[in-house]
Amino acid sequence: MQKGINEAGKRYLALKQEWLSRAHGHIDGQGQFEFRGFHGSYEVEVVGASTKKVAKTFVVDQGVDPLVITINL
């Protein structure tokens, strides 16, 4: 996949992977899930008890704290 990528490109790809925010877990008793991340665009996939999947995209703007996203299953 990285055939032909020079050293600067490899460093860029490594840095990009390092800066990705990843989270997984379960909702709490109030139906909430919290995580900390950088500002930017996010994609979230939620799997309900019936294995129904819901996908949503959202943006965290710089200086917004906290951001609340509601996903209806």
C-alpha positions in Angstrom: 0.0 0.0 0.0 2.8 2.4 0.7 4.9 1.5 -2.3 6.5 4.6 -3.7 6.0 6.8 -0.7 9.1 8.8 0.3 10.4 9.2 3.9 8.5 12.5 4.4 5.3 10.8 3.3 5.9 7.9 5.7 6.4 10.4 8.6 3.3 12.2 7.6 1.2 9.0 7.6 2.6 7.9 10.9 1.8 11.3 12.5 -1.7 11.2 11.1 -2.3 7.8 12.7 -0.9 9.1 16.0 -3.3 12.0 16.0 -6.4 9.9 15.2 -9.0 9.8 18.1 -10.4 6.3 18.6 -12.9 5.3 21.2 -15.1 2.3 21.9 -17.2 1.3 24.8 -20.7 1.0 26.2 -23.3 3.6 27.2 -23.8 4.3 30.9 -27.0 4.1 33.0 -28.1 7.5 31.5 -27.6 6.2 27.9 -24.5 8.4 27.5 -21.0 7.6 26.2 -18.2 10.1 26.7 -14.8 10.5 25.1 -12.1 13.1 24.7 -10.9 14.0 21.2 -9.3 16.7 19.1 -11.3 19.3 17.1 -12.1 18.1 13.6 -14.5 15.7 11.8 -15.6 12.4 13.3 -17.6 9.4 12.1 -19.4 7.3 14.7 -21.1 4.0 14.4 -23.5 2.9 17.1 -24.8 -0.7 17.4 -28.0 -1.1 19.3 -29.2 -4.2 21.2 -31.0 -5.5 18.2 -27.6 -5.2 16.3 -29.1 -2.3 14.3 -26.3 0.0 13.2 -26.6 3.8 13.0 -23.8 5.9 11.5 -23.4 9.6 12.1 -20.8 12.2 11.1 -20.2 15.3 13.3 -17.6 18.1 13.6 -16.0 19.3 16.8 -15.1 23.0 16.5 -12.1 24.4 18.3 -13.0 25.9 21.7 -16.3 24.0 22.0 -16.5 22.2 25.3 -18.4 19.9 25.8 -20.1 18.9 22.6 -23.3 16.8 22.9 -24.4 14.6 20.1 -27.8 12.8 20.2 -28.2 9.6 18.2 -31.7 8.0 18.1 -31.7 4.3 17.6 
